[in-house]
Amino acid sequence: MPHTAVRAATEGDMPAVRGVAERFRLLSGWHPGSPDFLDAERAFGTLLLAPGGEDGSAAGFGGTLRRGDLTHLGDLFVLPAHQSSGVGRTLLSRLLSGDGPKVTFASSDPRAMSLYVRHGLRPWCPLLYLTGPPAGLPAPPVRITTAETTAETTAALDADVSGGHRAGTLTWYAALPGVTAYTTDAGYAFARTTADGTVIGPAGGTTPHDCATAVLGALAATAPSPHPAKLAVPGPHPLVPLLLGTGWRIADLDTFMADDAALALIRPDRYVPHPDLG
């Protein structure tokens, strides 16, 4: 496939993009037929398609989301038949071609990590995907905010801990079915509940304790659910020993990678990213 064939994904390309995403089991936990993180990448970042042939299929895709000047690389997936063909390198070069801070969550694939390092990112800390029961944890008080007020009540603090403003993305996410924003005086946490459980994030706080308090409040509010909760927690965050000490487990892990500019902006001890939205 010529490298020049990589292009921005259109609405008509989304079935092909989602076909690749399904092959890598990326859409579990998202409602079929409802908006998902791929729609967010098209709306608030960049979603690129690598065509797979004249039949309208895709060889792979890559997507980013923006937080102010910061670029979060959310996705880079190439089907096995097209790997080692230069498709992944072309997608990544296009996605990370701009100026500004850059960050991603790298899988355990050493080829991917090497590729990111060559683009200026370096391993920073583990990102632990924790899962466990929402019940049995401390239950600090929280306030529930509506989708209309989410940007106003959380955007500034989110920008301070995540590295950049994304009020549009937060408002979009808050309006999805099952999503609620919980706030305290100095913290916030989004929770999305589905038939399979609850995903927490993004979340943040003025201090590490404030972030943990907001997350615990969001978990307590979903405690009647019989299904496990899930969240992605950077290794330095105080929630890691707290949750593991109460019986939660590490279901998977990635490596938080960032360039020097992003390292100066993101606060891994008081930020809990969304697994798919960063």
C-alpha positions as CSV (number, residue, x, y, z in Angstrom):
1,M,0.0,0.0,0.0
2,P,1.5,3.4,-0.9
3,H,2.2,5.5,2.2
4,T,0.3,8.4,0.5
5,A,-2.9,6.3,0.8
6,V,-3.1,7.0,4.5
7,R,-5.8,9.6,5.0
8,A,-8.3,11.1,7.4
9,A,-11.1,8.7,8.2
10,T,-14.5,9.8,7.0
11,E,-17.9,8.8,8.3
12,G,-18.1,6.3,5.5
13,D,-14.8,4.7,6.7
14,M,-16.0,4.1,10.2
15,P,-17.3,0.5,9.6
16,A,-13.8,-0.4,8.3
17,V,-12.1,1.3,11.2
18,R,-14.3,-0.4,13.7
19,G,-13.7,-3.7,11.9
20,V,-10.0,-3.4,12.8
21,A,-10.9,-2.2,16.3
22,E,-13.0,-5.3,16.8
23,R,-10.2,-7.5,15.8
24,F,-8.1,-6.1,18.7
25,R,-11.1,-6.1,21.1
26,L,-11.0,-2.4,21.5
27,L,-14.7,-1.8,21.7
28,S,-15.6,-4.0,24.6
29,G,-17.5,-1.9,27.1
30,W,-18.8,0.5,24.5
31,H,-22.5,0.2,23.3
32,P,-22.8,-1.0,19.7
33,G,-24.4,1.7,17.6
34,S,-23.7,4.4,20.2
35,P,-20.8,6.9,20.1
36,D,-17.5,5.6,21.2
37,F,-13.9,6.8,21.5
38,L,-13.3,6.5,17.8
39,D,-16.0,9.2,17.3
40,A,-14.2,11.3,19.9
41,E,-10.9,11.0,18.0
42,R,-12.6,12.2,14.8
43,A,-14.3,15.1,16.6
44,F,-11.6,16.3,19.0
45,G,-8.4,15.0,17.4
46,T,-7.3,13.1,14.4
47,L,-8.4,9.6,13.1
48,L,-6.4,8.2,10.2
49,L,-7.2,5.2,8.0
50,A,-4.7,3.0,6.2
51,P,-6.8,1.5,3.4
52,G,-6.6,-2.3,2.9
53,G,-7.7,-2.6,-0.6
54,E,-10.4,-1.7,-3.2
55,D,-13.0,-3.5,-1.2
56,G,-13.2,-0.7,1.3
57,S,-11.4,-2.6,4.1
58,A,-8.7,-1.2,6.3
59,A,-5.2,-2.3,6.9
60,G,-5.0,-0.3,10.1
61,F,-5.8,3.0,11.7
62,G,-4.4,5.4,14.2
63,G,-6.0,8.1,16.4
64,T,-5.2,11.0,18.6
65,L,-7.0,13.3,21.0
66,R,-6.0,16.9,21.8
67,R,-5.7,18.5,25.2
68,G,-4.8,22.0,24.4
69,D,-1.5,21.8,22.7
70,L,-0.9,18.3,24.0
71,T,-1.4,15.3,21.6
72,H,-2.5,12.0,23.2
73,L,-1.9,9.1,20.9
74,G,-4.8,6.8,21.7
75,D,-4.6,4.2,19.0
76,L,-2.2,2.7,16.5
77,F,-3.3,-0.7,15.2
78,V,-2.4,-2.6,12.0
79,L,-3.8,-6.0,11.0
80,P,-1.3,-8.8,11.1
81,A,-1.3,-9.2,7.3
82,H,-0.1,-5.6,6.9
83,Q,2.4,-5.5,9.8
84,S,6.1,-4.8,9.0
85,S,5.0,-3.1,5.8
86,G,5.6,0.5,6.9
87,V,1.9,1.2,7.5
88,G,2.4,1.6,11.2
89,R,5.4,3.9,10.8
90,T,3.5,6.0,8.3
91,L,0.4,6.4,10.5
92,L,2.6,7.3,13.5
93,S,4.6,9.8,11.6
94,R,1.5,11.6,10.4
95,L,-0.2,11.5,13.9
96,L,2.9,12.9,15.7
97,S,4.0,15.3,13.1
98,G,2.9,18.5,14.8
99,D,4.6,20.5,17.5
100,G,3.6,20.4,21.1
101,P,3.8,17.9,24.0
102,K,3.0,14.2,23.2
103,V,2.0,11.3,25.3
104,T,0.7,7.7,24.8
105,F,0.0,4.5,26.7
106,A,2.4,1.9,25.1
107,S,1.6,-1.8,25.2
108,S,4.1,-4.5,26.1
109,D,5.0,-5.0,22.4
110,P,8.7,-4.0,22.3
111,R,8.4,-3.0,18.6
112,A,5.8,-0.4,19.5
113,M,7.8,1.0,22.4
114,S,10.9,1.3,20.2
115,L,8.9,3.1,17.6
116,Y,7.6,5.6,20.1
117,V,11.1,6.2,21.5
118,R,12.3,7.1,18.0
119,H,9.5,9.7,17.9
120,G,10.8,11.4,21.0
121,L,8.7,9.7,23.7
122,R,10.3,7.8,26.6
123,P,9.0,5.4,29.2
124,W,7.8,7.2,32.2
125,C,5.9,5.0,34.6
126,P,3.6,2.0,34.6
127,L,-0.1,2.5,33.9
128,L,-2.0,-0.2,35.9
129,Y,-5.4,-1.3,34.8
130,L,-7.0,-2.2,38.1
131,T,-10.3,-4.0,38.6
132,G,-12.3,-4.8,41.7
133,P,-15.5,-4.4,43.6
134,P,-16.7,-0.9,44.2
135,A,-18.2,-1.8,47.6
136,G,-16.2,-1.9,50.8
137,L,-14.1,1.2,50.1
138,P,-14.1,4.6,52.0
139,A,-17.1,6.7,50.8
140,P,-16.3,10.4,51.0
141,P,-19.1,12.8,50.0
142,V,-19.4,13.9,46.4
143,R,-21.6,16.1,44.3
144,I,-23.2,14.9,41.1
145,T,-22.9,17.4,38.2
146,T,-25.0,17.3,35.0
147,A,-23.6,17.2,31.5
148,E,-24.4,20.9,31.1
149,T,-22.2,22.0,34.0
150,T,-19.4,19.4,33.5
151,A,-17.1,21.6,31.5
152,E,-17.5,24.5,33.9
153,T,-16.9,22.5,37.0
154,T,-14.1,20.2,35.9
155,A,-12.3,21.6,32.8
156,A,-9.8,23.8,34.6
157,L,-8.7,21.2,37.1
158,D,-8.6,18.5,34.4
159,A,-6.4,20.7,32.3
160,D,-4.0,21.3,35.3
161,V,-3.5,17.5,35.9
162,S,-3.9,16.1,32.3
163,G,-1.7,18.6,30.5
164,G,-4.2,20.7,28.5
165,H,-7.8,21.9,28.1
166,R,-10.4,19.6,26.6
167,A,-13.8,21.0,27.7
168,G,-15.4,19.8,24.4
169,T,-14.3,16.2,25.0
170,L,-15.5,16.2,28.6
171,T,-18.9,17.6,27.7
172,W,-19.2,15.0,24.9
173,Y,-18.3,12.2,27.3
174,A,-20.6,13.4,30.1
175,A,-23.6,13.4,27.7
176,L,-23.1,9.7,26.8
177,P,-25.5,7.2,28.3
178,G,-24.5,5.9,31.8
179,V,-21.9,8.7,32.4
180,T,-21.9,10.8,35.5
181,A,-19.4,13.3,36.8
182,Y,-18.7,13.4,40.5
183,T,-17.0,16.4,42.2
184,T,-15.7,17.4,45.5
185,D,-14.3,20.8,46.6
186,A,-10.9,20.0,45.0
187,G,-11.4,16.9,42.8
188,Y,-13.5,15.3,40.1
189,A,-14.1,11.8,38.7
190,F,-16.2,10.6,35.7
191,A,-17.9,7.2,36.0
192,R,-19.4,5.3,33.1
193,T,-21.7,2.4,34.0
194,T,-22.7,-0.3,31.6
195,A,-24.1,-3.8,31.9
196,D,-20.5,-5.1,32.4
197,G,-19.5,-2.7,35.1
198,T,-18.1,0.8,35.7
199,V,-15.2,2.6,34.2
200,I,-13.7,5.4,36.2
201,G,-11.9,8.3,34.5
202,P,-10.7,10.8,33.8
203,A,-10.3,12.0,37.4
204,G,-8.1,14.5,39.1
205,G,-7.5,16.6,42.1
206,T,-5.6,19.6,43.5
207,T,-3.5,17.1,45.5
208,P,-3.1,13.3,45.3
209,H,-5.4,12.9,48.2
210,D,-8.1,15.1,46.5
211,C,-7.9,12.9,43.4
212,A,-8.2,9.7,45.4
213,T,-11.1,11.1,47.4
214,A,-13.0,12.0,44.2
215,V,-12.4,8.5,42.7
216,L,-13.5,6.8,45.9
217,G,-16.6,8.9,46.0
218,A,-17.4,7.9,42.4
219,L,-16.8,4.2,43.3
220,A,-19.0,4.4,46.4
221,A,-21.8,5.8,44.3
222,T,-21.8,2.7,42.1
223,A,-21.3,0.3,44.9
224,P,-24.8,-1.4,44.5
225,S,-23.6,-2.7,41.2
226,P,-22.7,-6.5,41.3
227,H,-20.2,-5.9,38.5
228,P,-16.5,-4.9,39.0
229,A,-15.2,-1.4,38.5
230,K,-12.2,-0.6,36.3
231,L,-9.7,2.2,36.2
232,A,-6.3,3.0,34.8
233,V,-3.9,4.3,37.5
234,P,-0.4,5.6,37.0
235,G,2.1,3.9,39.2
236,P,3.0,6.9,41.4
237,H,-0.7,7.4,42.3
238,P,-1.7,6.8,46.0
239,L,-4.7,4.8,44.8
240,V,-2.4,1.9,43.7
241,P,-1.5,0.7,47.2
242,L,-4.9,1.5,48.6
243,L,-6.9,-0.5,46.0
244,L,-4.5,-3.4,45.9
245,G,-4.6,-3.5,49.6
246,T,-8.3,-4.0,49.6
247,G,-8.3,-6.9,47.2
248,W,-8.3,-5.2,43.8
249,R,-6.1,-6.8,41.2
250,I,-4.0,-5.7,38.2
251,A,-5.8,-7.0,35.1
252,D,-3.2,-5.5,32.7
253,L,-0.6,-2.8,32.4
254,D,0.8,-0.4,29.8
255,T,3.7,2.0,30.0
256,F,3.0,5.7,30.3
257,M,5.2,7.3,27.7
258,A,5.7,11.0,27.1
259,D,8.2,13.5,25.6
260,D,10.0,16.0,27.8
261,A,7.4,18.7,27.3
262,A,4.5,16.5,28.4
263,L,6.5,15.3,31.4
264,A,6.4,18.9,32.7
265,L,2.6,19.1,32.4
266,I,1.0,15.9,33.5
267,R,0.6,15.0,37.2
268,P,0.6,11.2,37.5
269,D,0.2,11.3,41.2
270,R,-3.1,13.2,41.0
271,Y,-4.5,12.2,37.7
272,V,-6.4,9.0,36.6
273,P,-6.8,9.0,32.8
274,H,-9.7,7.4,31.0
275,P,-8.4,4.1,29.4
276,D,-9.6,5.1,25.9
277,L,-9.8,8.9,26.1
278,G,-6.5,9.6,28.0
